[in-house]
Amino acid sequence: MRQVLFVLILVISFFMCLEAVRAEESLVPELAMNTDVGQVVLTVKPCTMANRHGFEYEAYATEKGHDDHPGCWKTEGPLVYVWFPEISGVATYKKMLFVPRQKI
């Protein structure tokens, strides 16, 4: 009986640890899409730039040899809209193009 109880506790502990790892993986702070000159990066930080179009979160574009280009983003259906005030424009991308960003 003790062995059965021990095995049961081990199995329950295993699944609790597995669930904790899954929850940790779902909290990705940045998603990125590669471009020919850098990346478009979506963050989970709130957008601090005043806008009237519902862009909720910070974004930025990287460009080799230049400073980052700040922006904000929102999503609707299968699309991501990124507003870049620097150029007064909105870029549209497919959600599926963004993957968790890996920093090197």
C-alpha positions in Angstrom: 0.0 0.0 0.0 2.8 2.4 0.8 4.4 1.8 -2.6 1.2 2.6 -4.4 0.8 5.8 -2.4 4.4 6.7 -3.2 3.9 6.1 -6.9 0.7 8.1 -6.9 2.4 11.1 -5.2 5.3 10.9 -7.8 2.8 10.9 -10.7 0.9 13.8 -9.3 4.1 15.8 -8.7 5.3 15.1 -12.2 2.1 16.4 -13.8 2.1 19.5 -11.5 5.7 20.3 -12.6 4.8 19.7 -16.2 1.9 22.1 -15.9 4.2 24.7 -14.3 6.7 24.5 -17.2 3.9 24.9 -19.7 2.6 28.0 -18.0 6.1 29.4 -17.9 6.5 28.8 -21.6 3.3 30.6 -22.4 4.6 33.9 -20.9 6.7 34.9 -23.8 7.8 38.6 -23.4 8.6 39.2 -27.1 7.6 37.8 -30.4 9.6 38.6 -33.5 9.4 38.4 -37.3 12.6 38.5 -39.3 12.8 41.0 -42.1 15.5 41.6 -44.7 17.2 44.3 -42.5 16.3 43.2 -39.0 13.2 42.2 -37.1 9.8 43.5 -36.2 9.3 42.8 -32.4 6.1 42.7 -30.5 6.2 43.1 -26.7 3.7 42.6 -23.9 4.5 46.1 -22.4 1.7 48.6 -22.6 2.0 51.2 -25.3 3.0 54.5 -23.7 2.6 56.6 -26.9 -0.6 58.5 -27.2 -2.7 57.0 -30.0 -6.4 57.0 -30.8 -6.5 53.8 -32.8 -6.4 51.2 -30.0 -2.7 50.2 -30.3 -2.3 48.6 -26.9 1.3 47.2 -26.7 4.8 48.4 -27.5 6.6 47.2 -30.6 9.8 48.1 -32.3 11.6 47.4 -35.5 15.3 46.7 -35.6 17.5 47.7 -38.5 21.2 46.8 -38.8 23.4 49.8 -38.1 20.5 52.0 -36.9 18.6 52.7 -33.7 15.4 50.8 -33.1 12.2 52.3 -34.5 9.5 52.4 -31.8 5.9 51.7 -32.4 2.8 50.1 -30.9 0.7 47.1 -32.0 -2.7 45.5 -31.9 -4.3 42.4 -33.3 -7.5 41.7 -35.1 -8.3 38.2 -36.3 -5.4 36.7 -38.1 -3.6 40.0 -38.6 -1.2 42.2 -36.5 -1.2 45.9 -37.1 2.0 47.8 -36.1 1.8 51.6 -35.9 5.2 53.4 -36.4 4.7 57.1 -35.5 8.1 57.9 -37.0 6.7 57.4 -40.4 3.0 58.0 -39.5 2.2 54.6 -40.9 0.7 51.2 -40.0 2.2 48.0 -41.2 0.1 44.8 -41.5 1.5 41.3 -40.9 0.1 37.8 -40.5 0.1 36.6 -36.9 1.6 33.3 -37.9 4.8 35.0 -39.0 5.7 35.9 -35.4 7.6 33.5 -33.2 9.1 33.7 -29.7 12.1 35.9 -29.9 15.4 34.3 -29.0 18.1 36.6 -27.7 21.7 35.7 -28.6 
